[in-house]
Amino acid sequence: MTKVDLITGILGSGKTTFLKKYASYFLKQGKKIAILENDFGAVNIDMMMLRELRSENCHIEMIVGGGDPCCHKRRFKTQLISMGMQQFDRLIIEPSGIFDMDEFFDALHESPLDKWFEIGSILTIIDAEMEDTLSDQMEYLLASESACCGKLILSKRSSFPDESDEHISERIMTHLNKSLSKIKCDRQFRPSDLFIKDWEELDENDLKKLSSSGYRGSSYVKKYSSEDIKSASHYFMHIKLPESEIRPLIEKIMSDHSCGKIFRIKGSVPTSDGKWIKINAVLDKTELSYSDEGQPVIIVIGDNIDVKKISTFISEKNTDNEFVFI
């Protein structure tokens, strides 16, 4: 049977960055793997990040969500059936940061999927830069997407070089357990449930242990369905900006509270010499890097986003006449 791993985490937590390292581990072991991006957006910049993994032994697919949830579930099951017939050693699923865990468990317990797949590990990425207080819906997603995991994995550890692992663990556990209590979850996490290590230092032994973390059945009160969540990803497409204007524009959008409560901005913008500048920004931190591949898109993730206000900011600097937002 094919083992299925699920990598969960709220919007902008770092799921795709971890997935690249996790998938590379299996490929080095000579495994035949598949990656399924189960996203609620019409454009998925994370697929661009995973392109370099695509090979004879690595199949990558994407399911676009949104719209009728029943239709999305059917597409999810249909894609799993297709992958089950191809007999991969490992299937890794990265859902959107807005994900109903019941969808995962229900699908894998239905025929014929229950004959082809078994759940391997559920790994939940926890952002070390996560704010102490999130919106009620984001707190729900944080709790519900971690309740059944086999291991919590801290991302962005290097952002806090002066903070001890013990203090970080205490801070994260306090926040997460409060979130679990709010949905009357029968689970409370302990420090031993949190894997803390700079991802640049992950070795094969670390990834081997994580791949055998398993999962745990937990019950909780379901406060929201995925279609009720106001947190969302908004796509601003056909972007062409002067390189000198990219950072100031991103920081302007991030800092203007009238744009909404923004958790993350990501995307890529073409350069004059045919390359791409990749954007990855969170509160108080904007990272830009060069890449040979990209899409002319800026993705804004957050609560109650004012897309028209952000569109106005972008239009002031954008030189592509086909600019559009969704």
C-alpha positions in Angstrom: 0.0 0.0 0.0 1.0 3.6 -0.6 1.7 5.6 2.5 0.1 9.0 2.6 1.6 11.9 4.5 -0.3 15.1 5.2 1.6 18.3 5.8 -0.7 20.9 7.5 -0.2 24.4 8.9 -2.0 27.7 8.7 -1.4 30.2 5.9 2.2 31.2 5.5 3.6 28.7 8.1 6.2 27.3 5.7 4.6 24.0 4.5 6.1 24.1 1.0 9.6 24.9 2.2 9.5 21.8 4.5 7.8 19.7 1.8 10.8 20.2 -0.5 13.2 18.9 2.0 10.9 16.1 3.0 10.2 14.9 -0.6 14.0 15.2 -1.4 14.7 12.7 1.4 12.5 10.1 -0.1 13.9 10.7 -3.6 17.4 10.2 -2.3 16.2 6.8 -0.9 15.2 5.8 -4.4 11.4 6.0 -3.6 8.8 6.7 -6.2 6.7 9.6 -4.8 3.8 11.9 -5.7 3.0 15.3 -4.4 -0.5 16.6 -4.3 -1.1 20.3 -3.9 -4.7 20.8 -2.6 -5.2 24.5 -2.8 -8.0 27.0 -2.7 -6.5 29.4 -5.2 -6.6 29.6 -9.0 -2.9 30.2 -9.2 -0.4 28.3 -7.0 3.0 29.9 -6.6 4.0 26.9 -4.4 3.9 24.7 -7.5 6.7 26.9 -8.9 8.8 26.2 -5.8 8.3 22.4 -6.3 9.2 22.3 -10.0 12.8 21.3 -9.4 11.6 18.1 -7.7 9.7 16.9 -10.8 11.4 13.8 -12.3 10.7 10.2 -13.3 10.3 9.3 -9.6 8.4 12.5 -8.6 4.9 13.2 -9.9 3.3 16.6 -8.9 -0.3 17.4 -9.3 -2.6 20.2 -8.1 -6.3 20.5 -7.2 -7.8 23.9 -7.4 -10.4 24.4 -4.6 -13.0 27.0 -4.0 -16.6 27.0 -5.1 -18.9 24.0 -4.3 -17.2 22.1 -1.4 -18.9 18.8 -2.5 -17.4 19.3 -6.0 -14.0 19.9 -4.5 -14.2 16.7 -2.4 -15.1 14.7 -5.6 -12.0 16.2 -7.4 -9.9 15.3 -4.4 -11.1 11.7 -4.4 -10.8 11.4 -8.2 -7.2 12.6 -8.0 -6.4 10.2 -5.2 -7.9 7.3 -7.3 -5.6 8.2 -10.2 -2.6 8.3 -8.0 -3.5 5.0 -6.3 -3.6 3.2 -9.6 0.0 4.4 -10.3 1.3 2.6 -7.1 3.7 5.2 -5.6 5.8 4.4 -2.6 4.7 7.6 -0.9 2.1 10.3 -1.5 2.6 13.7 0.2 -0.4 16.0 0.4 0.0 19.7 1.1 -3.4 21.3 1.5 -4.2 25.0 1.6 -3.8 26.7 5.0 -7.6 26.6 5.0 -8.4 22.9 5.2 -11.1 20.6 6.7 -9.3 17.6 8.2 -12.4 15.5 7.8 -11.9 15.7 4.1 -8.6 13.9 4.4 -9.8 11.1 6.7 -13.1 10.6 5.0 -11.5 10.2 1.5 -8.9 7.6 2.7 -11.5 5.5 4.4 -13.7 5.2 1.3 -13.5 2.4 -1.3 -11.3 1.9 -3.3 -8.9 4.2 -1.6 -8.9 2.3 1.6 -7.4 -0.7 -0.3 -4.6 1.4 -1.9 -3.6 3.8 0.8 -2.6 3.9 4.4 -1.9 7.0 6.5 1.7 7.5 7.1 2.5 10.7 9.1 0.5 13.9 9.7 3.0 16.7 10.2 2.0 20.2 11.3 4.2 23.2 10.6 4.1 25.7 13.4 5.5 29.2 12.6 7.9 30.5 15.3 7.0 34.0 14.1 3.2 33.4 14.8 1.5 36.2 16.6 0.5 35.6 20.2 -3.2 36.3 19.3 -4.8 35.4 16.0 -8.3 35.9 14.7 -10.9 33.4 16.0 -11.0 31.6 12.6 -7.2 31.4 12.4 -7.0 30.0 16.0 -9.6 27.4 14.9 -7.5 26.4 11.9 -4.3 26.3 14.0 -6.0 23.9 16.5 -8.0 21.8 14.1 -5.1 21.2 11.7 -2.7 20.2 14.4 -5.0 18.1 16.6 -4.3 14.8 14.9 -0.7 15.3 14.0 2.1 12.9 14.8 4.6 15.7 15.2 4.6 19.5 15.3 7.5 21.0 13.4 8.7 24.5 14.2 9.5 26.7 11.2 11.7 29.8 11.1 13.7 28.8 14.2 16.6 31.0 13.0 14.5 34.1 13.4 15.0 33.9 17.2 18.8 33.2 17.7 18.7 34.6 21.2 15.7 32.6 22.4 16.3 29.1 23.9 14.5 26.0 22.6 12.9 25.7 26.0 11.4 29.2 25.9 10.2 28.8 22.3 8.6 25.5 23.2 6.8 26.9 26.2 5.6 29.9 24.1 4.2 27.7 21.3 2.7 25.1 23.6 0.9 27.7 25.7 -0.6 29.3 22.6 -1.5 26.0 20.8 -3.1 24.3 23.9 -5.3 27.4 24.5 -6.4 27.1 20.9 -7.2 23.4 21.4 -9.2 24.1 24.5 -11.3 26.6 22.7 -12.6 23.8 20.4 -12.9 21.4 23.3 -10.2 19.1 21.9 -9.3 16.1 23.9 -5.6 16.6 23.3 -3.0 18.8 24.9 0.5 19.0 23.5 3.8 18.6 25.4 7.2 20.0 24.6 8.3 16.5 23.3 5.6 16.8 20.6 7.5 19.8 19.0 10.4 19.2 16.7 12.8 22.2 16.9 15.8 22.5 14.6 17.0 24.9 12.0 15.8 23.4 8.7 19.2 24.1 7.1 20.6 21.5 9.5 18.1 18.8 8.9 19.7 15.5 8.2 18.5 12.1 6.9 18.1 10.8 10.5 15.8 13.7 11.3 13.7 13.2 8.2 13.5 9.5 8.8 12.1 10.0 12.3 9.6 12.5 11.1 8.4 10.2 8.3 7.5 7.6 10.9 5.7 10.0 13.3 2.3 8.6 12.5 -0.8 10.4 13.6 -3.3 10.5 16.4 -7.1 10.5 16.4 -8.5 13.4 18.3 -12.0 14.8 18.7 -12.9 18.5 18.8 -15.9 20.8 18.1 -16.0 21.8 14.5 -16.7 25.6 14.6 -16.2 26.4 10.9 -16.3 24.7 7.6 -13.6 25.7 5.0 -16.1 27.8 3.0 -16.9 29.9 6.1 -13.3 31.0 6.7 -12.7 34.6 5.9 -8.9 34.2 5.8 -8.0 33.8 2.2 -5.4 34.2 -0.5 -5.9 37.0 -3.1 -4.1 36.9 -6.4 -2.8 40.0 -8.2 -1.7 38.9 -11.7 0.3 40.3 -14.6 2.8 42.2 -12.5 5.8 44.1 -13.8 7.5 46.4 -11.4 10.8 48.3 -11.3 13.2 46.3 -9.1 13.8 49.3 -6.9 10.0 49.6 -6.2 9.3 46.0 -5.1 10.4 46.1 -1.5 8.9 49.6 -0.8 5.6 48.5 -2.3 5.4 45.2 -0.4 6.3 46.9 2.9 3.7 49.7 2.2 1.0 47.1 1.7 2.1 45.1 4.8 2.1 48.1 7.1 -1.2 49.7 5.9 -3.9 48.4 8.3 -6.6 49.6 5.9 -5.5 46.8 3.5 -6.6 44.2 6.1 -4.9 41.9 8.5 -2.1 40.5 6.3 -0.2 37.4 7.4 2.0 36.9 4.3 2.8 38.2 0.8 4.5 36.0 -1.7 5.0 35.7 -5.4 7.4 36.6 -8.2 8.1 39.5 -10.5 10.1 39.5 -13.8 13.3 41.4 -14.1 14.6 43.2 -17.1 17.2 40.5 -17.8 14.7 37.6 -18.1 15.1 36.4 -14.5 12.6 36.6 -11.6 12.6 38.1 -8.2 10.8 35.9 -5.7 8.9 37.6 -2.9 8.3 36.2 0.6 7.2 38.7 3.2 5.7 38.5 6.7 5.2 41.2 9.2 8.4 43.2 9.8 10.4 41.0 7.3 10.6 41.1 3.5 12.8 38.6 1.7 13.7 39.0 -2.0 15.7 36.5 -4.0 16.5 35.7 -7.6 15.2 32.7 -9.6 15.3 31.4 -13.1 11.6 30.6 -13.1 8.5 32.4 -11.9 5.0 33.8 -12.5 4.1 37.5 -12.6 1.9 37.3 -9.6 1.7 38.7 -6.1 -0.3 36.7 -3.5 -1.7 38.4 -0.4 -2.8 36.1 2.5 -4.8 37.3 5.4 -8.1 38.2 7.0 -10.6 40.7 5.5 -8.3 41.9 2.8 -9.3 45.0 0.9 -8.3 43.9 -2.6 -9.2 47.2 -4.2 -7.0 49.2 -1.9 -4.0 46.8 -2.6 -4.8 46.9 -6.3 -4.6 50.7 -6.2 -1.1 50.5 -4.5 0.1 48.0 -7.1 -1.4 49.9 -10.1 0.6 53.0 -9.1 3.9 51.1 -9.9 2.8 48.2 -12.2 3.6 48.7 -15.9 1.7 45.6 -17.2 -1.6 46.8 -18.8 -3.1 43.3 -18.4 -3.1 43.6 -14.6 -6.0 41.8 -12.9 -6.8 40.6 -9.4 -9.0 37.7 -8.2 
